[in-house]
Amino acid sequence: MTRWSVLAAAVVAVGVGVGDGRAEWPTMRAKPKPLPGIPAYPYQTTSPMTQPKPLATGTSLPRLTVGGDSDPLRALSLEPGSTTTVRETTTRTTTAGRCRGERVEKTERVTTTTTGIAGSGPVDTTVATFSLLDQVIRVDHCTLSKVSVALYPDGKYVIAFRADQNPQPADPLARTLTARGTGIDTGLDPVQFRRNKFFVTVRGYAADPLGERGIGATKAAVLELPVEPFWVNRGEPYPATVEGTSEAVRRNFKVVERVDVDFTYR
């Protein structure tokens, strides 16, 4: 065996003993390394159909407060959690006897029952109501209409509205809901959607008695009430009333002067 044959056999033997038994021959190509800080996840591009659309905002009229500060009838009614107070009064009556000037004393007990709500006096029944300046909030073919918001001193809130996706021409509100110039248009063909997902959020503001929409100054937001997203089918009106309780409503009931309603769809 020649000297070159021995050297070639040694090189092959060293290559076989490394790694998994196969020698890695040069390929004359660079092997780029992944950039640091980017996880190796299967990233996917987002379709324009699934992205949220522009946000349309409706501003309310000034706050309208209805109801009285107290309801005396509720304070006297027997309700769950009410208390009953029993008072006993002792009365002594003295009468003169017919014989020999005798005097007779009689003792009578009178029981008085008072019923009232436990731990409180009159109950606050004031309600702060808000209606929108615009009858319709529209983004493309999706609309919100007949929007109203009511806030209660104990933190309860009620949000009512009607949602539509491509309303039927025979609908009495169709012309108002589909009027151009009263909302946002993104240029999509509305016929291609059978239903859409609606997103609604109500925000309350303080120190905004005038609500000047033309002024670019910011407003003091004191509460936010997001509505659970919901689906609306084509041509099927979706009337809804959303009720709930919020600590922010209870805490800021007296200072909320105006609300905004944000709306978009997907």
KOLTORPA-42488 format. One record per residue (C-alpha): residue number from 0; y, z, x. Coordinates in steps of 0.1 Angstrom, whole numbers, plus 5000, padded with zeros to 4 digits. Example, Ala and Ser with C-alpha at 12.3 -4.5 7.8 and 13.67 -1.06 7.14 Angstrom:
<r i="0" y="4955" z="5078" x="5123"/>
<r i="1" y="4989" z="5071" x="5137"/>
***
This chain:
<r i="0" y="5000" z="5000" x="5000"/>
<r i="1" y="5034" z="4990" x="5014"/>
<r i="2" y="5064" z="5013" x="5018"/>
<r i="3" y="5083" z="4997" x="4988"/>
<r i="4" y="5053" z="5001" x="4965"/>
<r i="5" y="5051" z="5038" x="4973"/>
<r i="6" y="5088" z="5043" x="4966"/>
<r i="7" y="5086" z="5025" x="4932"/>
<r i="8" y="5057" z="5046" x="4922"/>
<r i="9" y="5076" z="5078" x="4931"/>
<r i="10" y="5106" z="5067" x="4910"/>
<r i="11" y="5084" z="5061" x="4879"/>
<r i="12" y="5067" z="5094" x="4884"/>
<r i="13" y="5100" z="5113" x="4885"/>
<r i="14" y="5112" z="5095" x="4854"/>
<r i="15" y="5081" z="5103" x="4834"/>
<r i="16" y="5083" z="5140" x="4842"/>
<r i="17" y="5118" z="5144" x="4826"/>
<r i="18" y="5126" z="5149" x="4789"/>
<r i="19" y="5102" z="5136" x="4764"/>
<r i="20" y="5082" z="5115" x="4789"/>
<r i="21" y="5104" z="5084" x="4786"/>
<r i="22" y="5128" z="5073" x="4812"/>
<r i="23" y="5163" z="5063" x="4801"/>
<r i="24" y="5172" z="5031" x="4817"/>
<r i="25" y="5209" z="5021" x="4821"/>
<r i="26" y="5222" z="5000" x="4792"/>
<r i="27" y="5257" z="4992" x="4807"/>
<r i="28" y="5274" z="5005" x="4775"/>
<r i="29" y="5296" z="5036" x="4771"/>
<r i="30" y="5285" z="5064" x="4746"/>
<r i="31" y="5316" z="5077" x="4729"/>
<r i="32" y="5316" z="5114" x="4720"/>
<r i="33" y="5328" z="5127" x="4686"/>
<r i="34" y="5364" z="5140" x="4684"/>
<r i="35" y="5367" z="5178" x="4686"/>
<r i="36" y="5376" z="5197" x="4654"/>
<r i="37" y="5362" z="5171" x="4629"/>
<r i="38" y="5330" z="5183" x="4611"/>
<r i="39" y="5303" z="5157" x="4608"/>
<r i="40" y="5303" z="5156" x="4570"/>
<r i="41" y="5296" z="5125" x="4549"/>
<r i="42" y="5333" z="5119" x="4539"/>
<r i="43" y="5339" z="5097" x="4509"/>
<r i="44" y="5371" z="5080" x="4498"/>
<r i="45" y="5386" z="5091" x="4465"/>
<r i="46" y="5387" z="5065" x="4438"/>
<r i="47" y="5421" z="5059" x="4422"/>
<r i="48" y="5405" z="5065" x="4388"/>
<r i="49" y="5397" z="5101" x="4396"/>
<r i="50" y="5431" z="5111" x="4411"/>
<r i="51" y="5455" z="5131" x="4389"/>
<r i="52" y="5484" z="5111" x="4375"/>
<r i="53" y="5521" z="5119" x="4378"/>
<r i="54" y="5532" z="5151" x="4362"/>
<r i="55" y="5554" z="5149" x="4331"/>
<r i="56" y="5574" z="5180" x="4321"/>
<r i="57" y="5588" z="5190" x="4287"/>
<r i="58" y="5616" z="5216" x="4286"/>
<r i="59" y="5620" z="5239" x="4256"/>
<r i="60" y="5650" z="5248" x="4235"/>
<r i="61" y="5665" z="5282" x="4240"/>
<r i="62" y="5644" z="5312" x="4230"/>
<r i="63" y="5643" z="5320" x="4193"/>
<r i="64" y="5633" z="5356" x="4185"/>
<r i="65" y="5619" z="5364" x="4151"/>
<r i="66" y="5607" z="5395" x="4135"/>
<r i="67" y="5621" z="5431" x="4136"/>
<r i="68" y="5620" z="5457" x="4163"/>
<r i="69" y="5597" z="5479" x="4142"/>
<r i="70" y="5576" z="5477" x="4111"/>
<r i="71" y="5577" z="5511" x="4092"/>
<r i="72" y="5548" z="5501" x="4069"/>
<r i="73" y="5524" z="5497" x="4098"/>
<r i="74" y="5533" z="5531" x="4111"/>
<r i="75" y="5522" z="5547" x="4079"/>
<r i="76" y="5490" z="5527" x="4073"/>
<r i="77" y="5456" z="5539" x="4083"/>
<r i="78" y="5442" z="5516" x="4110"/>
<r i="79" y="5414" z="5520" x="4136"/>
<r i="80" y="5426" z="5545" x="4161"/>
<r i="81" y="5449" z="5563" x="4137"/>
<r i="82" y="5451" z="5601" x="4134"/>
<r i="83" y="5451" z="5624" x="4104"/>
<r i="84" y="5471" z="5657" x="4105"/>
<r i="85" y="5462" z="5685" x="4081"/>
<r i="86" y="5487" z="5713" x="4074"/>
<r i="87" y="5481" z="5743" x="4053"/>
<r i="88" y="5509" z="5762" x="4036"/>
<r i="89" y="5505" z="5797" x="4021"/>
<r i="90" y="5527" z="5805" x="3991"/>
<r i="91" y="5529" z="5840" x="3976"/>
<r i="92" y="5541" z="5844" x="3940"/>
<r i="93" y="5550" z="5878" x="3925"/>
<r i="94" y="5550" z="5884" x="3888"/>
<r i="95" y="5558" z="5915" x="3867"/>
<r i="96" y="5529" z="5929" x="3846"/>
<r i="97" y="5533" z="5935" x="3809"/>
<r i="98" y="5520" z="5971" x="3812"/>
<r i="99" y="5538" z="6000" x="3828"/>
<r i="100" y="5560" z="5976" x="3850"/>
<r i="101" y="5531" z="5965" x="3872"/>
<r i="102" y="5537" z="5938" x="3897"/>
<r i="103" y="5509" z="5913" x="3905"/>
<r i="104" y="5509" z="5891" x="3937"/>
<r i="105" y="5491" z="5857" x="3938"/>
<r i="106" y="5484" z="5837" x="3970"/>
<r i="107" y="5481" z="5799" x="3969"/>
<r i="108" y="5472" z="5775" x="3997"/>
<r i="109" y="5487" z="5740" x="3997"/>
<r i="110" y="5471" z="5713" x="4020"/>
<r i="111" y="5493" z="5684" x="4032"/>
<r i="112" y="5477" z="5653" x="4049"/>
<r i="113" y="5498" z="5629" x="4071"/>
<r i="114" y="5483" z="5597" x="4084"/>
<r i="115" y="5498" z="5576" x="4113"/>
<r i="116" y="5490" z="5555" x="4143"/>
<r i="117" y="5478" z="5575" x="4172"/>
<r i="118" y="5501" z="5581" x="4202"/>
<r i="119" y="5530" z="5560" x="4190"/>
<r i="120" y="5558" z="5556" x="4164"/>
<r i="121" y="5569" z="5524" x="4148"/>
<r i="122" y="5551" z="5493" x="4162"/>
<r i="123" y="5572" z="5464" x="4178"/>
<r i="124" y="5566" z="5432" x="4159"/>
<r i="125" y="5591" z="5409" x="4177"/>
<r i="126" y="5579" z="5374" x="4186"/>
<r i="127" y="5597" z="5350" x="4211"/>
<r i="128" y="5591" z="5314" x="4201"/>
<r i="129" y="5599" z="5282" x="4220"/>
<r i="130" y="5598" z="5246" x="4208"/>
<r i="131" y="5604" z="5215" x="4230"/>
<r i="132" y="5634" z="5193" x="4232"/>
<r i="133" y="5612" z="5162" x="4234"/>
<r i="134" y="5588" z="5157" x="4205"/>
<r i="135" y="5563" z="5139" x="4228"/>
<r i="136" y="5553" z="5143" x="4264"/>
<r i="137" y="5536" z="5111" x="4276"/>
<r i="138" y="5518" z="5099" x="4307"/>
<r i="139" y="5505" z="5063" x="4303"/>
<r i="140" y="5483" z="5063" x="4272"/>
<r i="141" y="5479" z="5101" x="4270"/>
<r i="142" y="5503" z="5123" x="4250"/>
<r i="143" y="5511" z="5158" x="4240"/>
<r i="144" y="5530" z="5164" x="4208"/>
<r i="145" y="5540" z="5192" x="4184"/>
<r i="146" y="5540" z="5217" x="4213"/>
<r i="147" y="5551" z="5253" x="4206"/>
<r i="148" y="5548" z="5286" x="4225"/>
<r i="149" y="5549" z="5321" x="4212"/>
<r i="150" y="5551" z="5353" x="4233"/>
<r i="151" y="5544" z="5388" x="4221"/>
<r i="152" y="5556" z="5422" x="4236"/>
<r i="153" y="5520" z="5434" x="4242"/>
<r i="154" y="5512" z="5404" x="4264"/>
<r i="155" y="5496" z="5381" x="4239"/>
<r i="156" y="5506" z="5344" x="4239"/>
<r i="157" y="5498" z="5315" x="4216"/>
<r i="158" y="5502" z="5278" x="4227"/>
<r i="159" y="5498" z="5251" x="4200"/>
<r i="160" y="5498" z="5213" x="4205"/>
<r i="161" y="5483" z="5180" x="4196"/>
<r i="162" y="5467" z="5158" x="4223"/>
<r i="163" y="5461" z="5120" x="4219"/>
<r i="164" y="5445" z="5093" x="4239"/>
<r i="165" y="5453" z="5058" x="4227"/>
<r i="166" y="5461" z="5068" x="4191"/>
<r i="167" y="5450" z="5045" x="4163"/>
<r i="168" y="5477" z="5021" x="4148"/>
<r i="169" y="5472" z="5036" x="4114"/>
<r i="170" y="5481" z="5071" x="4126"/>
<r i="171" y="5515" z="5082" x="4112"/>
<r i="172" y="5527" z="5093" x="4146"/>
<r i="173" y="5514" z="5062" x="4165"/>
<r i="174" y="5548" z="5046" x="4169"/>
<r i="175" y="5563" z="5078" x="4182"/>
<r i="176" y="5534" z="5085" x="4205"/>
<r i="177" y="5533" z="5051" x="4220"/>
<r i="178" y="5571" z="5045" x="4223"/>
<r i="179" y="5581" z="5032" x="4257"/>
<r i="180" y="5608" z="5050" x="4277"/>
<r i="181" y="5599" z="5084" x="4265"/>
<r i="182" y="5573" z="5092" x="4293"/>
<r i="183" y="5558" z="5080" x="4326"/>
<r i="184" y="5540" z="5046" x="4330"/>
<r i="185" y="5518" z="5039" x="4360"/>
<r i="186" y="5508" z="5004" x="4350"/>
<r i="187" y="5472" z="5010" x="4342"/>
<r i="188" y="5454" z="4992" x="4314"/>
<r i="189" y="5447" z="5018" x="4288"/>
<r i="190" y="5419" z="4999" x="4271"/>
<r i="191" y="5395" z="5006" x="4300"/>
<r i="192" y="5393" z="5044" x="4293"/>
<r i="193" y="5371" z="5058" x="4266"/>
<r i="194" y="5383" z="5094" x="4272"/>
<r i="195" y="5404" z="5114" x="4297"/>
<r i="196" y="5407" z="5149" x="4309"/>
<r i="197" y="5440" z="5167" x="4301"/>
<r i="198" y="5457" z="5193" x="4322"/>
<r i="199" y="5484" z="5215" x="4307"/>
<r i="200" y="5504" z="5244" x="4322"/>
<r i="201" y="5532" z="5265" x="4306"/>
<r i="202" y="5558" z="5282" x="4328"/>
<r i="203" y="5583" z="5308" x="4317"/>
<r i="204" y="5618" z="5310" x="4332"/>
<r i="205" y="5645" z="5338" x="4332"/>
<r i="206" y="5683" z="5334" x="4336"/>
<r i="207" y="5682" z="5299" x="4321"/>
<r i="208" y="5700" z="5301" x="4287"/>
<r i="209" y="5714" z="5266" x="4289"/>
<r i="210" y="5684" z="5248" x="4304"/>
<r i="211" y="5705" z="5220" x="4319"/>
<r i="212" y="5679" z="5194" x="4329"/>
<r i="213" y="5705" z="5172" x="4347"/>
<r i="214" y="5713" z="5200" x="4372"/>
<r i="215" y="5691" z="5200" x="4403"/>
<r i="216" y="5692" z="5238" x="4408"/>
<r i="217" y="5660" z="5257" x="4407"/>
<r i="218" y="5650" z="5282" x="4380"/>
<r i="219" y="5635" z="5317" x="4382"/>
<r i="220" y="5599" z="5313" x="4371"/>
<r i="221" y="5584" z="5346" x="4360"/>
<r i="222" y="5551" z="5336" x="4344"/>
<r i="223" y="5526" z="5308" x="4344"/>
<r i="224" y="5500" z="5301" x="4317"/>
<r i="225" y="5474" z="5274" x="4327"/>
<r i="226" y="5454" z="5260" x="4298"/>
<r i="227" y="5417" z="5253" x="4304"/>
<r i="228" y="5413" z="5215" x="4310"/>
<r i="229" y="5399" z="5196" x="4281"/>
<r i="230" y="5386" z="5161" x="4272"/>
<r i="231" y="5403" z="5138" x="4246"/>
<r i="232" y="5385" z="5108" x="4232"/>
<r i="233" y="5401" z="5075" x="4225"/>
<r i="234" y="5417" z="5073" x="4190"/>
<r i="235" y="5407" z="5109" x="4181"/>
<r i="236" y="5436" z="5134" x="4177"/>
<r i="237" y="5429" z="5167" x="4193"/>
<r i="238" y="5449" z="5196" x="4177"/>
<r i="239" y="5445" z="5229" x="4195"/>
<r i="240" y="5457" z="5264" x="4195"/>
<r i="241" y="5452" z="5284" x="4227"/>
<r i="242" y="5455" z="5322" x="4226"/>
<r i="243" y="5452" z="5348" x="4253"/>
<r i="244" y="5467" z="5379" x="4270"/>
<r i="245" y="5487" z="5380" x="4302"/>
<r i="246" y="5502" z="5409" x="4321"/>
<r i="247" y="5530" z="5386" x="4332"/>
<r i="248" y="5539" z="5380" x="4295"/>
<r i="249" y="5540" z="5417" x="4288"/>
<r i="250" y="5560" z="5425" x="4318"/>
<r i="251" y="5586" z="5398" x="4314"/>
<r i="252" y="5587" z="5395" x="4276"/>
<r i="253" y="5624" z="5405" x="4274"/>
<r i="254" y="5637" z="5382" x="4302"/>
<r i="255" y="5620" z="5349" x="4294"/>
<r i="256" y="5647" z="5326" x="4280"/>
<r i="257" y="5630" z="5291" x="4283"/>
<r i="258" y="5596" z="5275" x="4290"/>
<r i="259" y="5585" z="5243" x="4306"/>
<r i="260" y="5553" z="5225" x="4297"/>
<r i="261" y="5537" z="5204" x="4325"/>
<r i="262" y="5512" z="5177" x="4315"/>
<r i="263" y="5490" z="5152" x="4334"/>
<r i="264" y="5456" z="5136" x="4330"/>
<r i="265" y="5426" z="5124" x="4350"/>
***
